[in-house]
Amino acid sequence: MNLSHIEHIGIAVKSIDEAKKYYEDVLGLKCYAVEEVKDQKVKTAFFQIGQTKIELLEATSAESPVAKFIEKRGEGIHHIAFATDDTNNALAEAEEKGIKTIDKTSRKGAEGLNIGFLHPKSTFGVLTEFCSK
């Protein structure tokens, strides 16, 4: 799998504009990018702290997985993402070890990364993402 670090922590929010105020005004972090990922029906905002990023996720559609997450669980930590050199290999290796995957192969995510998810039912309730360049 060759994981190198926590790439980012995804946080589901109802409003990026509202949530940004906390991260910028209270914590003193600077939002360096806002991007819409249309196929995932989500808008993202990124903050860098050390080697790790915080990714705010705002649904752009009621059918978005993020909208469904907020409806069911409320705002909060949505997923943890690990950096790897090969997302497809990491997904295949996890599946070989009996982990249920959401993605069989990687797809494009925010910041141009290749991403793939593991199902939280196989990861002790934590939606897990692999990311590679």
N, C-alpha and C positions, 0 to 999 in steps of 0.2 A: 504493500500500500504506500509506503514511503511518505508518511505525513510529516510535514516540516514545522507547522505552527498553526495556531488558530487564525484563520484568515479573517473571519468576522463573526460577530454575533448579530443575528437578525432580530429586530424588535418590531412587532406589529403595533401600529398606531392608527387612530382614526384620522388624524390630521398631522401631516409632516410639518406644516407651518406652525402649529401649536407646539408640537414636541420639540422642534428645533430650538425654541426659546429656552427650554430647560437645558439642553445640551450646550448651547452657546452662552446664555446669560448666567446660568448657575454653575455649570461645570467648566466653562471657559474653553470648550472645544470649538473648532471651526468646521462648518460644513464645507467640504471641498467639491462636492458633486451632487447634483440632483438629476435623476434619469428615469424615464419611463421604459419599462420592459413590457411591451404591448402583449406578447403572447402569454405572459404570466399575469396580465391584468393588474399590474402593480406599478407604483411610483416609488423610487428609492431615494434616500439621501444618505450620504456617507460622511463619517467623522473618523479621523485617524488618531489613535492613541498608542504610542509605541509602535510595535509591529502589527498590532491588531486594529481592525476597523469595527465601528458600530454602524450597522445598516438599519435605517428606519424604513419600514415597509407600510405604504398606504395603498389600500385597494382602489382600483379605478373602475371596478365593476362589482355588483352584488354577487356575481358568480366566481369572483376571485377566491383562491384558496385562503388568502389573507382575510378577506371579508368574512368567510365562513369561520375562520379561526377566531376572529374578534367576536363574532356573534355567539360562538360556543364558549369561549374562555375569557373574553375581554382582552384589553390591550396587555402587552407584555412580551416576554422573550418568546420568539417564534421558532428559532433554530440556531444551531451552532455550526459553523462552517470551518472545515479543516483544509488547509492548502496541501496539495499533492502534486507530484510531477505528471500524473496521468489519471484523469477522472475516470475514464473507461476501465482502466486496469483496477482502480480502487473499488469501483462498483462490482466488477466481476469477482474480485477477491472476497469482498464482503458476502456476496451471494454464495460463493463456494463454501463459505464458513457458516452458512445457514441463516444469514440475515436477509430479511425481505427488503427488496428495493422498490422504490417508487419509479425510478428511471432505470432502464436496462442499459442505455447508452447516454452519454452526456448531451446536453443541449446548451444553447447560448444563454447566458445570464447577464446581469448588470456588469458594467466595466469590461465587457467583452470576454469574460471568463467562461470556460467550459464548466458546467455544473451538473451535479447529479445528486439525488436524495435517497436516503435510507428511510424505511418506514419506521415511525416511532414505536409501533407495536413490537419491533424487534430490537429496539435500542433503549429500553427502559423508559419510554415516554418522551425521549428527546428526538425531535426531528433533526437529522444529521445530514449535512451537505458536504460534498467534496467539491473542491474548486481547483482548476488548473488553467494556466495560460495557454 
